[in-house]
Amino acid sequence: MPPPTDEELLDLARLLGAACRERGVRLGTVESCTGGLVAHVITEVPGSSDYFAGALVTYAYEAKVALAEVPPDVLGAHGAVSAQVAKAMAEGARHTLGVDIAVAVTGVAGPDGGTAAKPVGLTYVAIADPHGDDVRRFTWDSDRSGNKRVSAAAALGLVLERLGGTPA
């Protein structure tokens, strides 16, 4: 999958904004490998303050624990790039930000940091809302910037899917 263009990301953010407004949903994000890109794209849409509460960028383990309320034992047992940590990030951000729905992204953007078990491009996107959690696993094949962009698109798409506005 080629990385989305700026316009394609913005189109997703517009759809997401419309779905949030239509359903009266407050949204928050918690990001690691994307470094705030998901929040950036969301806030490129005028009026996003109507539905977007805020973002946590939790790049370091300590930030995941302190800000996103990820239990240290979950990080220790599974590592930062795992389904378990993505789920905990989303749940923690939902609580910390006081939102209806939170989306989390954690992964290995590259070009370094990958292992045989967790290669460059491995990304988990999770969502938490009153109906529960959902975690998706992806492995992207792009450069650092491209991996961040497709991860951001996946996060936006997962929220849209959850809200019934299609993409995923």
Secondary structure, 3 states (H helix, E strand, C coil): CCCCCHHHHHHHHHHHHHHHHHHCCCEEEEECCCCCHHHHHHHCCCCHHHCEEEEEECCCHHHHHHHHCCCHHHHHHHCCCCHHHHHHHHHHHHHHHCCCEEEEEEECCCCCCCCCCCCCCEEEEEEEECCEEEEEEEECCCCHHHHHHHHHHHHHHHHHHHCCCCCC
